[in-house]
Amino acid sequence: MFCKASLLTVALALIASATPIVKPAGIRIPIQKRSSLTKADGTADRDAILRERVRVQNKHRNNLITIDRKMGLENYHVGAHIPPVATLPEHLQKRQSESLTDQQSSEWTGTVTVGGQSFIIDFDTGSSDLWVPSTDCDSCEAQDTYDPSLSSSSEEQSGTFSISYGDGSTASGPIYTDDVSVAGVSVTDQTFSAVTSESGNLVGSPSDGLMGMAWPSLSKLDADPFFWTAISQGVVSEGVFGFYLSDSGSELYLGGTDSSLYSGDLEYHDLVSSAGYWTIGGASAIANGQTIVSDFETIIDSGTTLMFGPTDAVAQFYSGIDGSQSLGDGTYGFPCDSFPTVAFTWGGNTFTISSDAFNLGDNGNGICQAALGGDDLGLGDNVWLLGDTLMQSVYTAFSVDNSAVGFANLA
């Protein structure tokens, strides 16, 4: 016969087994953009646009080197290749070698805590690693630095992290694990690098470092990115995060999506690549209601401000729009008073690009520069790169659970 204590133990065990484990709700993280590619007077900031273009070219060149090392470009995408290093024009190279304190970042930043120490970090769906500046970095132009001696949970790992864009922009340093927190989402033993050497403009001042939010296969650290760690440790309610990018009130939502910021349902599209990018297929580019280019793949990258497509495809797109003018080097513009309405679809809803996002400002003589350019980024035939210009116009969800990207019109 069971004693009362035994019966109580069994009863408590049954109650516990019948009680579902409640995971925390999603967390909103305020983020902000440090600068614009349009000057306050409404003109296009040509120097900032050139710097951004070179940075993006070399960022994805570095990613392609990683893809080639891990799976081989021939297994990634037809036409993928490692392009030559992109360089700034001579008049900007001198400035690039000077202090970066006056060169604002064009990326979306928020606060991240590593080992109890706070940093202003870029959230980048186009890369996969977390790195911050070390206290031992004399060349880092950062406001905050990481001191492992101040964290009881810090552990140095074997190996060295190194990233190089080929144009002189580099970062390298030892590898650690430590506790990392983004708002209320906290994980333990997150792999990252505390860089001891940094040069060029990898993220741009005043950001301290970068948190990659692409897939693990793109990681140079060969480690799970922060959000994947959060999923495995059960500290987010869903393996989904969402971006709302705006002039004010921008946020990154971890563990789901913020339905108050969009209307209707999210329209999800499955990933078409396992190389690490958030890549979806079946896209079409539309101008003034007419589909001009169709059936291409798109990489959705929060760490890229502009939009890029293969040179020929972008030229075809603009040739189908009255009033378009080539501005040289794959860039295009229109008379400022007759800018087209541009949209994308992936076979479902049509998502219109905000005119404020697509128009970078007056480039001279009443011609305004458009935010879509033609460039050989080496990403493969028929692959476009869509950055903030798209993401400022829609709510964007990234689902690790279902390997998909979703869009919804803004509320």
C-alpha positions as CSV (number, residue, x, y, z in Angstrom):
1,M,0.0,0.0,0.0
2,F,1.3,3.5,-0.9
3,C,1.9,5.9,1.9
4,K,0.4,9.4,1.7
5,A,3.8,10.9,0.8
6,S,4.1,8.5,-2.1
7,L,0.6,9.3,-3.3
8,L,1.4,13.0,-3.1
9,T,4.6,12.6,-5.1
10,V,2.7,10.7,-7.8
11,A,0.0,13.4,-7.9
12,L,2.5,16.2,-8.3
13,A,4.3,14.4,-11.1
14,L,1.0,13.9,-12.9
15,I,0.1,17.5,-12.6
16,A,3.6,18.6,-13.8
17,S,3.4,16.3,-16.8
18,A,0.0,17.7,-17.7
19,T,1.1,21.3,-17.4
20,P,2.5,22.6,-20.8
21,I,5.8,24.4,-20.7
22,V,5.2,28.1,-21.5
23,K,7.9,29.7,-23.4
24,P,8.4,33.5,-23.2
25,A,6.5,35.8,-25.5
26,G,8.3,37.6,-28.3
27,I,10.5,40.5,-27.4
28,R,10.6,43.9,-29.1
29,I,14.0,45.5,-29.5
30,P,14.1,49.2,-30.6
31,I,16.5,49.8,-33.4
32,Q,17.5,52.9,-35.3
33,K,19.3,53.9,-38.5
34,R,22.3,56.0,-38.0
35,S,22.2,58.0,-41.2
36,S,20.7,58.3,-44.7
37,L,22.0,58.2,-48.2
38,T,20.0,61.4,-48.8
39,K,21.3,64.7,-47.5
40,A,19.1,67.0,-45.4
41,D,18.6,69.3,-48.5
42,G,17.1,66.4,-50.5
43,T,20.1,65.8,-52.7
44,A,21.7,62.4,-53.1
45,D,24.8,61.9,-50.9
46,R,27.0,60.6,-53.7
47,D,30.0,59.8,-51.5
48,A,27.9,57.9,-49.0
49,I,26.2,55.9,-51.8
50,L,29.7,55.0,-53.3
51,R,30.9,53.9,-49.9
52,E,27.8,51.8,-49.3
53,R,28.1,50.2,-52.7
54,V,31.8,49.3,-52.3
55,R,31.1,48.0,-48.7
56,V,28.2,45.7,-50.0
57,Q,30.3,44.4,-52.9
58,N,33.1,43.4,-50.7
59,K,30.9,42.1,-47.9
60,H,29.3,39.6,-50.3
61,R,32.6,38.8,-51.9
62,N,33.8,37.8,-48.5
63,N,30.6,35.6,-48.0
64,L,31.3,34.0,-51.4
65,I,34.8,33.0,-50.2
66,T,33.1,31.4,-47.2
67,I,30.6,29.6,-49.4
68,D,33.4,28.4,-51.7
69,R,35.3,27.0,-48.7
70,K,32.4,25.2,-47.2
71,M,30.5,23.8,-50.2
72,G,32.1,25.0,-53.4
73,L,30.7,27.8,-55.6
74,E,29.8,25.2,-58.3
75,N,27.4,23.6,-55.8
76,Y,25.9,27.0,-54.7
77,H,24.5,28.6,-57.8
78,V,25.0,28.7,-61.6
79,G,27.2,31.7,-62.4
80,A,28.4,32.3,-58.9
81,H,32.0,33.5,-58.7
82,I,34.3,35.6,-56.5
83,P,34.5,39.0,-58.2
84,P,37.5,41.4,-58.0
85,V,37.9,43.5,-54.9
86,A,35.8,46.7,-55.1
87,T,37.7,49.9,-54.4
88,L,36.7,53.4,-53.6
89,P,37.5,56.3,-56.0
90,E,40.7,58.0,-55.1
91,H,39.1,61.0,-53.6
92,L,37.3,58.8,-51.1
93,Q,40.3,56.4,-50.4
94,K,42.1,59.1,-48.5
95,R,39.1,59.7,-46.3
96,Q,38.6,55.9,-45.8
97,S,42.1,55.8,-44.3
98,E,41.3,58.5,-41.8
99,S,39.4,58.3,-38.6
100,L,35.9,56.9,-39.1
101,T,34.3,59.0,-36.4
102,D,32.6,61.2,-39.0
103,Q,31.5,58.4,-41.3
104,Q,28.1,57.3,-40.1
105,S,26.8,53.8,-40.6
106,S,23.8,53.2,-42.8
107,E,22.8,50.1,-41.0
108,W,20.2,49.3,-38.3
109,T,21.5,49.2,-34.8
110,G,20.4,48.3,-31.3
111,T,21.9,47.4,-27.9
112,V,23.4,44.0,-27.2
113,T,25.0,42.9,-23.9
114,V,27.9,40.5,-24.0
115,G,29.2,39.3,-20.7
116,G,27.3,42.1,-19.0
117,Q,28.9,44.7,-21.2
118,S,26.8,46.8,-23.6
119,F,27.4,47.4,-27.3
120,I,25.7,49.2,-30.2
121,I,25.4,46.5,-32.8
122,D,24.3,46.2,-36.4
123,F,21.7,43.5,-37.0
124,D,22.6,41.9,-40.3
125,T,20.6,39.2,-42.1
126,G,23.3,39.0,-44.7
127,S,26.0,37.6,-42.4
128,S,26.2,35.0,-39.6
129,D,28.8,36.0,-37.0
130,L,28.8,38.1,-33.8
131,W,31.8,40.2,-33.1
132,V,32.6,43.1,-30.9
133,P,35.7,45.2,-30.3
134,S,38.2,44.1,-27.6
135,T,39.8,46.3,-25.0
136,D,43.0,45.2,-26.6
137,C,42.1,46.8,-29.9
138,D,43.9,50.1,-30.4
139,S,42.7,50.5,-33.9
140,C,39.0,50.0,-33.2
141,E,36.9,53.2,-33.6
142,A,34.3,52.0,-31.1
143,Q,32.5,53.5,-28.2
144,D,32.5,50.3,-26.1
145,T,34.9,47.4,-25.9
146,Y,34.8,43.9,-24.4
147,D,37.0,42.9,-21.4
148,P,36.8,39.2,-20.8
149,S,38.2,39.7,-17.3
150,L,35.0,41.5,-16.3
151,S,32.8,38.5,-17.1
152,S,32.8,35.4,-15.0
153,S,31.2,33.4,-17.8
154,S,33.8,34.3,-20.5
155,E,35.8,31.5,-21.9
156,E,38.4,31.8,-24.6
157,Q,38.2,29.2,-27.4
158,S,40.8,27.8,-29.7
159,G,41.3,29.4,-33.1
160,T,41.2,33.0,-34.4
161,F,38.4,34.9,-36.2
162,S,39.3,36.9,-39.2
163,I,37.2,38.8,-41.8
164,S,38.6,40.8,-44.7
165,Y,36.8,42.6,-47.4
166,G,39.9,42.9,-49.6
167,D,39.8,46.7,-49.8
168,G,41.7,47.2,-46.5
169,S,38.6,46.7,-44.3
170,T,39.5,43.9,-41.8
171,A,38.7,42.6,-38.4
172,S,40.4,39.8,-36.5
173,G,40.8,38.5,-33.0
174,P,40.4,35.6,-30.5
175,I,37.2,33.6,-30.2
176,Y,35.2,33.4,-27.0
177,T,32.0,32.1,-25.6
178,D,29.9,34.2,-23.1
179,D,26.5,35.1,-22.0
180,V,24.7,37.3,-24.6
181,S,21.5,39.2,-24.2
182,V,19.3,41.2,-26.7
183,A,16.6,42.9,-24.6
184,G,15.0,40.1,-22.7
185,V,16.4,37.2,-24.8
186,S,19.5,35.9,-23.0
187,V,21.6,32.9,-24.0
188,T,24.7,31.2,-22.5
189,D,27.9,30.0,-24.2
190,Q,27.4,32.1,-27.4
191,T,30.3,32.0,-29.7
192,F,31.7,35.3,-30.9
193,S,34.9,37.2,-31.5
194,A,36.4,40.1,-29.5
195,V,38.4,41.6,-32.3
196,T,41.8,43.0,-31.5
197,S,42.5,44.6,-34.9
198,E,40.1,46.5,-37.1
199,S,40.6,48.7,-40.1
200,G,38.5,50.3,-42.8
201,N,34.7,50.5,-42.7
202,L,33.2,47.1,-41.9
203,V,30.2,48.5,-40.0
204,G,30.9,52.2,-39.7
205,S,31.1,54.4,-36.7
206,P,29.5,54.8,-34.2
207,S,28.5,51.1,-34.2
208,D,30.6,48.8,-32.1
209,G,30.2,45.5,-33.9
210,L,27.9,43.2,-35.8
211,M,25.4,40.5,-35.0
212,G,24.9,38.2,-38.0
213,M,21.3,36.8,-38.5
214,A,21.9,34.7,-41.6
215,W,22.1,30.8,-41.4
216,P,24.9,29.0,-39.7
217,S,26.4,27.7,-42.9
218,L,27.5,31.3,-43.7
219,S,29.4,31.6,-40.4
220,K,33.2,32.1,-40.5
221,L,33.2,31.1,-36.8
222,D,31.6,27.8,-37.8
223,A,29.2,28.3,-34.9
224,D,25.4,28.9,-34.5
225,P,24.4,32.6,-34.7
226,F,22.7,34.1,-31.7
227,F,19.2,33.5,-32.8
228,W,19.8,29.8,-33.5
229,T,21.3,29.5,-30.0
230,A,18.2,31.2,-28.5
231,I,16.1,28.6,-30.3
232,S,18.1,25.7,-29.1
233,Q,18.1,27.0,-25.5
234,G,14.3,27.5,-25.6
235,V,14.4,31.2,-24.7
236,V,12.2,32.3,-27.7
237,S,8.6,31.3,-28.2
238,E,9.1,30.7,-32.0
239,G,12.0,30.4,-34.3
240,V,10.9,33.5,-36.1
241,F,12.1,37.1,-36.0
242,G,10.6,40.2,-37.7
243,F,11.9,43.6,-38.8
244,Y,10.0,46.8,-39.0
245,L,12.1,49.5,-40.5
246,S,10.9,53.1,-40.4
247,D,12.0,56.7,-39.8
248,S,10.8,56.2,-36.2
249,G,9.6,53.3,-34.0
250,S,11.7,50.7,-35.9
251,E,12.1,47.4,-34.1
252,L,13.5,43.9,-34.3
253,Y,11.1,41.4,-32.8
254,L,12.6,38.1,-31.6
255,G,10.4,35.0,-31.1
256,G,7.6,35.8,-33.5
257,T,6.2,38.9,-35.3
258,D,4.6,42.1,-34.1
259,S,1.1,41.9,-35.7
260,S,0.3,45.4,-34.7
261,L,2.7,46.7,-37.3
262,Y,1.3,44.9,-40.4
263,S,-2.1,44.3,-42.0
264,G,-3.4,40.9,-43.1
265,D,-1.4,37.7,-43.0
266,L,2.3,37.2,-43.6
267,E,2.9,35.7,-47.0
268,Y,5.8,33.2,-46.6
269,H,8.1,31.9,-49.3
270,D,10.4,28.9,-48.9
271,L,14.1,29.3,-49.1
272,V,15.7,28.0,-52.4
273,S,19.3,27.8,-51.2
274,S,21.2,26.1,-48.3
275,A,24.3,28.3,-48.6
276,G,23.3,30.5,-45.6
277,Y,21.5,33.4,-47.3
278,W,17.8,34.2,-46.8
279,T,17.1,33.5,-50.5
280,I,13.7,33.1,-52.0
281,G,12.7,32.6,-55.7
282,G,9.9,33.3,-58.1
283,A,10.3,37.1,-57.9
284,S,9.1,39.7,-60.4
285,A,9.9,43.4,-60.7
286,I,7.1,45.7,-61.5
287,A,7.1,49.4,-62.6
288,N,4.0,51.5,-62.9
289,G,1.8,48.4,-62.8
290,Q,3.7,46.5,-65.5
291,T,5.8,43.4,-64.9
292,I,9.2,43.9,-66.6
293,V,11.5,41.3,-65.2
294,S,10.4,38.0,-63.7
295,D,11.4,34.6,-62.3
296,F,14.5,35.6,-60.4
297,E,15.9,34.9,-56.9
298,T,16.2,37.4,-54.2
299,I,18.5,37.6,-51.1
300,I,16.8,39.6,-48.3
301,D,19.6,41.5,-46.5
302,S,19.0,44.0,-43.6
303,G,22.7,44.8,-43.8
304,T,22.4,46.3,-47.2
305,T,20.8,49.7,-47.7
306,L,20.2,49.6,-51.5
307,M,19.0,47.0,-54.0
308,F,21.1,45.3,-56.7
309,G,20.5,43.0,-59.6
310,P,22.6,41.6,-62.4
311,T,23.7,44.4,-64.8
312,D,21.7,43.1,-67.8
313,A,18.5,42.4,-65.8
314,V,18.5,45.9,-64.2
315,A,19.2,47.5,-67.6
316,Q,16.2,45.6,-69.0
317,F,14.1,46.8,-66.0
318,Y,14.9,50.4,-66.6
319,S,14.5,50.2,-70.3
320,G,10.9,49.3,-69.7
321,I,10.2,52.6,-67.8
322,D,9.7,55.9,-69.6
323,G,12.0,58.6,-68.5
324,S,14.8,56.4,-67.1
325,Q,18.4,57.7,-67.5
326,S,21.7,55.9,-67.0
327,L,23.9,57.7,-64.5
328,G,26.8,55.5,-65.2
329,D,28.3,52.5,-63.3
330,G,25.1,50.6,-63.2
331,T,23.1,53.4,-61.5
332,Y,19.9,55.0,-62.9
333,G,17.7,58.0,-62.3
334,F,14.5,59.7,-63.4
335,P,13.3,63.3,-63.5
336,C,12.6,64.1,-59.8
337,D,9.0,65.1,-60.6
338,S,8.1,61.9,-62.4
339,F,9.5,59.0,-60.4
340,P,8.0,55.6,-61.2
341,T,6.1,53.4,-58.8
342,V,8.1,50.2,-58.3
343,A,7.0,47.0,-56.7
344,F,8.0,43.3,-56.2
345,T,5.9,40.1,-56.1
346,W,6.8,36.5,-55.4
347,G,3.7,35.1,-57.0
348,G,1.2,36.3,-54.4
349,N,0.6,39.9,-53.2
350,T,2.3,42.8,-54.8
351,F,4.5,44.8,-52.4
352,T,5.1,48.4,-53.4
353,I,8.4,50.1,-52.6
354,S,8.0,53.4,-50.7
355,S,8.8,56.4,-53.0
356,D,10.9,57.9,-50.2
357,A,13.0,54.7,-50.0
358,F,13.4,54.3,-53.8
359,N,14.3,57.9,-54.5
360,L,17.8,58.7,-53.1
361,G,17.5,62.4,-54.0
362,D,18.5,64.9,-56.6
363,N,21.7,63.9,-58.3
364,G,21.9,67.1,-60.3
365,N,19.9,68.9,-63.1
366,G,16.6,67.7,-61.6
367,I,17.5,64.0,-62.1
368,C,16.9,61.9,-58.9
369,Q,18.9,58.7,-58.3
370,A,17.0,55.4,-57.9
371,A,17.9,52.9,-55.2
372,L,18.2,49.9,-57.5
373,G,21.5,49.5,-59.3
374,G,23.0,46.9,-61.7
375,D,26.2,45.2,-60.4
376,D,28.0,41.9,-60.7
377,L,28.1,40.9,-57.1
378,G,29.1,37.3,-58.0
379,L,26.0,35.9,-56.3
380,G,24.9,33.9,-59.4
381,D,22.9,34.2,-62.5
382,N,19.4,35.7,-61.9
383,V,20.1,36.5,-58.2
384,W,19.1,40.0,-56.9
385,L,20.1,41.5,-53.5
386,L,17.3,43.4,-51.8
387,G,18.1,45.5,-48.7
388,D,16.5,48.2,-46.7
389,T,14.8,49.8,-49.7
390,L,12.5,46.8,-49.7
391,M,12.4,46.2,-46.0
392,Q,11.3,49.8,-45.2
393,S,8.3,49.3,-47.4
394,V,7.0,46.0,-45.9
395,Y,7.1,44.0,-42.6
396,T,9.6,41.2,-43.1
397,A,9.6,38.0,-41.1
398,F,12.5,35.4,-41.1
399,S,11.4,31.9,-40.1
400,V,14.1,29.5,-39.0
401,D,11.3,27.0,-38.1
402,N,10.0,26.8,-41.6
403,S,13.1,28.0,-43.6
404,A,11.1,30.8,-45.2
405,V,10.9,34.6,-45.5
406,G,7.5,36.3,-45.1
407,F,6.2,39.8,-46.1
408,A,3.1,41.7,-45.2
409,N,2.0,45.2,-46.0
410,L,2.5,47.8,-43.2
411,A,-0.4,48.6,-41.0
